[in-house]
Amino acid sequence: MKYQSASAINLSSTLVISVLFFAVNSMAAQQSSQQLLKGGRGHIEYQLANGASEVCVLPQDHILGAYKGSDRENEIKLCGKNFYGDANQKQFGTLATDDSASDAKPLTNKVYVTCPKLNSTNPGVLLVEIPEGWNAQQTSQSFCKPSSSIAKDVKSAYGVDAKFKQSITCSYAPSALAAYHVSRMLGNISRTPVAVVRTMDTDSHLSIVKKALSLLSGSTGDVIYKTWNQFLNAHSSRQDAKLFIDNGKLLYGALSENVTKEFIYTEVSGVGPYDTRYTRFMQQTPYKRVAHSADVLQIAGNNSHYSVLMPILQQMRDVSEMVLLDTLLSQDDRIGNIHFHLVKAVVVKDEAGNQKISKEKLSKTEISEILKVLPTPSRASEATLAQTSKNLSSVLGGGILIRAMVLKDNDCGVDVDKRSNMMRTVDGIEQVRHMDPKTYKRLLQLSQSGDEGGLKEFFTDTLLYRAVDFEGGKKSFMANLKKATEVLKGNCKTGALKLDLSDKFDPVTGKWVPASQVSCEI
């Protein structure tokens, strides 16, 4: 496989877990389960006490992907999350970071209880960590309930590490998987979380469904109750191929990291009715900036200093890349599900003693101090963030606060049977007038790669796309890719699209260094 990038993995465990490379036949996995392993570089297998066998697939990388060094580590951490862990079993094993690594890193196998997701609209399974000194029963009783019902004296111990979602209602497992990998193909954009394929014993999942319906019994009119009831009906036959494999013995879906320390990006989504959310989004300042024909400096009031321009550039780049990603993946439930991290831009010295402007994560102390004066960052304006940066200059080391978009909810896309592709419906990509030149070039590479990198094989095997999702109609991935490329390349050639969203700044003067002219061709 041309998209394969093998990694040396060495795992040993007191748990009954084994890592098997996909080229090796697994006697425990039945034929249908075997299909899930085709797109993996390996998998971890869990043998349950009832004789069932669950797997978590370690995905292949695609050759075009700009994967972070931590992606592989996060994949193995996700697959190392035991749904039925024993509190006394802490050491999971070791992982070699690449084929030649001699410094295998120890991985801690945290232990969890599985709780039903009881908020919003789509059902799912939450992996809640068992706090130190607690047992599974105590954790389940304390935390497997609506968040408003969790006792205040234990709420600080509550933590959701990951979410396991299946293809039901708006949710579609290939959508979450694709958001992870396609974002990397486009240059690691949008801060989308790692996601892996995971299976679960259906009887175990049925108990979670029943628990959800019991906990929500007083809210039978709510959408979340109705969708959990749909899952109960699906369990009655276990025939739905989007949910079940191995003749109904296993449920499968996408297991993804639960992003934390994030805030709702209200400025991008706006506030208002669900039915008009995309129209509202296009009327908000962030999208209007991206759709404005003026130069970046004009949009920023002709101030090129990083303290003014960098937050605007970051937001414009995030919005334009979100529109592109959602266009490719037919994402229908983005608006209202957009988040951000607060980061700081600060002048630092590199190892050679040269100054540079760096974007860095905030420390716990910095976040704590910010929240004392800015308790609701979601409602803060640019001016408020700028003033907060000045007021906390000594705490932030002279840095400025910037919002970096996080796309953590990516499961309502891809499925051509259901998705309308809201960004295409409202011509979102057609009106984009600014883009990062590196992202644009990545899109052209992806579009022109054809099947040279085993693109179809990667999407159907690793991302679990059906053939019809990949190239089966007007809203398939290949149709979306063709449309986005044609629109952006055409606008680039006419000068309507400016490839100007690079954020290189002179560290001495603090002023923006515009990108050199970029060709509209690859």
Steps between C-alpha positions, in 0.01 A plus 500: 500500500647834398350685793659263750748635754587221737608559857673268741270429791597291798227443753493272801229494759345343804171550314397248238604730214705426193620712213482331163613641168226504238691266271472228764177307521320527834312187595295701752365739239216371285475584131303821540734625770788423268373766261559766764863395528582548131566870541714464810868464567402286798235456763451436868271219599302469822377156609195539723393272782187399305713371213445800274793670333522876437759679285639848459671572167824698478451682167732530206633847420439640153808610310359854460429543870695750711464294816627643826754310701242453773234352268641147513536522875143622539371221274662235717375674813147496362525133410647432844185621675349187649121529522498248786826577681589385850610781733808302608637470146693816419791404275392450142824435317755677281494661158794554265456841339628385158659202328849572631411637843691353787334712767162330534264721696287363785128551461265516794175311456243711680184324606149607410132454538280535193216749545226589253516847348188675629524847347455657155341283228721205406545196724851384581716335763717711729820359647517641851823450688480324836652745752787392721368296793156445344355182356294455185167475683559820697607683182198381304256596774657844537553595137273296271219753524410840353784743577259726688437214744865433588567598860705816543743340745616242240460699177867596496587129466274455196687466172399372156812380318342374177172457313388191313240581233321287246317558171152585622283812462728781375816323617712297255821330606689562171439873546698519825775282352520709183516831687816380674681373192380755240595785733852354503497466119428873483802580716372423850226763507215575739638318805278194446545217752641156428237231435529121466270211413373310805254215552290416803317188611133559413366363828725742686377786285137399548542542875621857437197568278266379771681708762463810280127448456456442872691817591304700242162350579368835621591664170332276244424797278864606469697425185772314689245261652349433157839428345595259778165331438600465133807314620281268708296421188819437301610249764180300453627364168868606490488494120603857419835471319595855600485396866559127538746238373563130559132410476407755763758390757694826483418869468757725331567871479758776543681554828637854523684715749286729711650846462512692828567858615306624199241777471202539266591726208184709511646778285529261204167317541288787624191435711156422367264234357639166386326511161676822396838425657700496174348823373578654839858372487556675167380827652749490789816712491745204475346362178440849358873568540584182310248596229621861474689593183725751680860422590574355842662821618193702404280256689723546805483879480843528334677397821762235424633450853464144622304608809221622270533298182590153629166436678313606185718287270455200728123537500478552123718197434298286740169601342614452141646158581186395688291591194734295279506196728122500546449537125713191436333292772137613461489608864143606586512582870802726540345836586448506874761226541810716456746547785830670567805477721661809643869512410756776529732657245823614657849606391753235608857401421583178319795273582733719296394808693299647213164659570180358354128538556357174627147379573497299820259313724395673817612359833250407771605810693444724199157349430404539865599868500317565173178343626510720810458809282336335199263233639315452168756511214228389256338842531819705486552736208835556329531828685437327833763235426748770403432690822533180702838441336614844613363458852670161538817590314725396788316167538513431125865599465400788277303268271164565338194275514385333178205272432598181316199316357435140607270271298417226749155388378550352155258208479210652303635478147602276208190273479357565152174334602429779750735796464411809300843668538395829654813689394428415137131581546583856607794538256738544790818416307403718203517813713837430667744775398797425727691177570832379635720426193625177660142373546415591141802310369410199712151500350646498149730212591208303638287576195772409252618187681218296348553145616879516495509493877233232527242769581187292443650203682593723792153653526314170476736292715635741760219757515221243444342695214261305284582521130197726452627738770834529322392549139131421472327826418482878529582505872762223510853581610640508146216725380557734793875500437451580131256781579719662767809481279325644196353788698817596687734458203264699279478782754876493546559545128263796480654658810180463702675260741802642679752251639603737775419337834855421607606632839870567473600803709831676545591425865691827538244744362200276566368581153340261253712358218260439207530171316674509165281458195375143467406326176141385461632169362657221701 
